[in-house]
Every structure is written in structure tokens, then in C-alpha cells.
Amino acid sequence: MRAQPQASHFVDGRYVEDTAGEVFENVFSATGEVIAKLHAATDAIIEEAVASGRRAQKEWAALAPVERGRVLRRAADIIRSRNRELSELETLDTGKPIQETIVADASSGADCLEYFGGLAASLNGETIPLGRDFAYTRREPLGLCVGIGAWNYPTQIACWKAAPALAGGNAMIFKPSEMTPLCALKIAEIFIEAGAPKGLFNVVQGLGAVGAKLVSHPAVDKVSLTGSVPTGSKVYAAAAAGIKHVTMELGGKSPIIVFDDADIENAISGAMLGNFYSTGQICSNGTRVFVHRSIKERFLSRLAERTASIVLGDPRNEETQMGPLVSHAQREKVEAYIEKGKAEGARLVAGGERVAPEGLEDGAFIAPTIFADVTDDMTIAREEIFGPVMCVLDFEDEDEVVERANGTEFGLSAAVYTADLTRGHRVIGRIEAGTCWINAYNLTPVEMPFGGMKMSGVGRENGRAALEHYTQIKSVYVGLGPQDAPY
Ligand code: NAD
């Protein structure tokens, strides 16, 4: 098998297998070929991962923070030096084109490790003068963290969770999505090569049941999930039972608002990027594109023209701009939404059907799809599709579009395109979303906190803000005089 790892799990510094675990297959969705077979973690593997994670955490937290930072920065350098190999594996794992993975996946993981490696030594507390006495605070690790990933950005998600956790002195057990199990194993290998203690970053594989066992394990202190809202509700509830810390990076149905004074080519670029990159499988995608009525037809005709030139094909080919969906099941889900869009009266402007690039007839491909005349109540305007399906809605004035943009349970992202920067800031200030852009879309540099409001999540990844979610404050009161007591 073309991408079979040495074993399913990476625990305590080495690959481990337990063939008693349920078998699941990893499929390259461009061809339908099974590229690896793995075993889900058994209870024995989970217990080993927990015990080794707890051991490693103590050793790691005892290091000077600057030494911890150095390990993370070394891991970043190793990832960069292996970018091609890691990107090729990511392409096999996800079906995303190499043109994307070579710039957006391992390299984003490396940026994150470098950034938090640099911040590790800056995790200071404060001193609080109290007259005669004083107090101080310490930022302490949470302990053993569990990271659970979605399938769209396996390497990036593993690093976005591991980097702030490790910088804060924690250990992590990471469970990749069962759809994309391969790349996190490589990150685990790289941490060991970079000098991390064995067990600091363990990878265990499996479906939701393995994730659920990790979340409710009494020795686990924090859970960070990237996944859908329904999974988030379950994981949040299970973590609450053990009063565990959580970070929830969940789904979205984000608005892109294009005013009549916007640079139309720019706005179209943003809308295409925010709907078609990674074959539309991005949580922060701007899948509700609100276009001012006066420019709607101009916007749509140019959008359709540019969409027609997207190069769809074998994701291993450098020229390919769009690959297949992650799986055939995901394609069926997306197709069902397309059918709903048609049935509910949206106007199909582009795509809407399967495509079969030559030699890839068994791949999970679908054409980039655009619906116009979408109304707020249509299913395709309300539910997260997670595929290359753009909904264009039209609007007349600012108050109306703000209210409609906010009329969703989600609150992950939003963007405004306008030449009037006063309006840009004003509108973004009124939008209920955690990650926003003005005249840009889906840029998520590690320096900027990323995360959602409302049902889209709790907590933030990236930026200094992430460290707050991986450390806890201890307050220490220091008495410098006799102890007061009423007795
Ligand atoms: P999913 O919710 O089906 O699965 C996510 C992960 O949770 C998988 O690893 C899965 O095995 C695990 N899981 C499932 N049930 C569980 C349970 N009961 N307990 C513990 N773990 C469990 O999501 P997906 O289909 O893999 O990914 C797509 C979703 O992820 C979309 O909704 C997308 O918006 C979201 N996403 C969010 C972000 C973000 O940062 N906000 C990023 C990427 C993807």
C-alpha cells in the first residue's frame, strides 16, 4: 500500500500497533485507491498514551521555557526542510492539490511552531502590590491535553493545537480524523527528532468512539476539537462532566458582503478563494456571498467566467487548482445540498454536477458550483455544506445586510469588500463573527487569533490569545507581617 505507515499509532516515542483495534481504510479520493489500513486504538493503546503523556508532561514542564521553545523551533525547521515530502503525503491523505499543500499545510504548521516556540519564554505572571503584603501570579500548564482533528487540514490542525499546548508546558495526545490519519504521525516523529521527550506528543488513531474515550478519560485536563457543531456539542458536554478546559473550533456559514463601491475583481477573488480553495472544505469559508443588487449581474457574469477557468484534475499535478472532495461520502452529501438548492428555487449559475477528469473516473470530483438568487431561508443558505458550493444573495442597504449576515447560529468568520474603509470597519464591528477580514479573505496568519463566536466555537487558536487557553493562573498571596485572625 502506497502510504502505509509503520504502525497505526505513535506513542512514547515509537510506532505501536494493536491489531485487536477495528480496521479502517485510508482512501486517496482522487482515484478511490486504498493507500493505507489502520487499526483504531484499543483501550490498551489509550492507557499507554495517557500514561506516557503524563510522564512526559512532568519532565517537559520542568524545563526552562526557553528550552521548550527551542524544541518547537527545531521542529519547525525540520518540517520546512521536509515540506515537499510532507505536502505529497498530505495530498494523498486529503485529495487536496499539491499546489495548495506545498504552501498552506506543513508550512503553516511550521509557522505556528516557530511562533509559539518564540513565545514560550514570555509566559510571565504579574506582581500585585497590596500595601504591606503582595501577591503574584504564575501561568501554569493545564497538564495533559487531547487534540481531535477534522480532515481538511490534518497537519495544520495537529500543529495549531500542539504548538500552544507544548509552549505552555503541556503534553498532547492527538487523534486525527479517521479520514486523514497519516500526517500527524509524521509530526510526532519530527517532535522526537527535534528533542521532545518521548510521550510529549502521542498520536492515537480511531473513529469518534476513540475520541470520546479520550475526552472522558479522568487523567485528561483539556480538550481541543476541530470539527462540526454536532460533534462539538457532544465533546463539550463530555468535557463538562469532568470540568475540563475546552477549545472548540467548529463549523460556519460565513458571510462575505460586497458593497457597490468594492473593487469587483478583488471581491470575486475573495469569494472564489473563500468557496473553492481546498475544494470548499474550509470551516471559515464565506459561503453566503451578499452582493449589492446594483452590481449583482456584473459580479455574477465575471464570477462565472473566472470559475470556468479553474483547473480541476489530479491533485498530484502541480497545475491542478482543484482536487476531489475528501471522500465519496462527502461528495454525496454535497450533491444532496445541490439538489436541495435547485428544488428550493435557487438559480444554478455554474457547476452543479460531477466531473471525471481523464483517468480519474473513480475520483470524488465535483464541479465548482455557484447558485444565485439564493434567499435566507433556503437550506443551502443555512447549513454548512463543506464543499465547493457558493451561494450568492443580493441586498439593498447596510442595516439590512448586517441583520441578514448575523441571522445564523454560526459566527466563525465574515468579510466586507468596500472602497469606503469607514464603512468597512463600521460593518465588521456589527458582525457577530470571531475572525473577520476587510478587503481580504481566509488569510489566517499565526499572529492573528482564530476562532468563532456563537455555535462556531469557544476559545481561540493562534496569536497570544491561544496561550491563555493552554495555561491556568495560580495566584500566590505573600504575607510579610503577622497573620491577622479574629480568634
Ligand atoms: P466531525 O465533527 O465529523 O469530526 C471531527 C473529529 O471528531 C474527528 O476526528 C472525529 O473522529 C471526532 N469525533 C467524532 N465524534 C466524536 C465524539 N463523540 N467524541 C470525540 N471525538 C469525536 O468533523 P469533520 O467532518 O472531520 O470535519 C468537518 C467539520 O469540521 C466542519 O464542520 C468544519 O467546519 C469543521 N472545521 C472547523 C475548523 C475550525 O477551525 N473552526 C477547521 C476545520 C474544520
Boltz pocket constraint, residues with backbone or C-beta under 6 A from the ligand:
constraints:
  - pocket:
      binder: B
      contacts: [[A, 148], [A, 149], [A, 150], [A, 151], [A, 152], [A, 153], [A, 175], [A, 176], [A, 177], [A, 178], [A, 206], [A, 207], [A, 208], [A, 209], [A, 210], [A, 211], [A, 212], [A, 213], [A, 215], [A, 226], [A, 227], [A, 228], [A, 229], [A, 230], [A, 231], [A, 232], [A, 234], [A, 235], [A, 248], [A, 249], [A, 250], [A, 251], [A, 252], [A, 281], [A, 282], [A, 283], [A, 284], [A, 384], [A, 386], [A, 412], [A, 451], [A, 452], [A, 456], [A, 457]]
      max_distance: 6.0
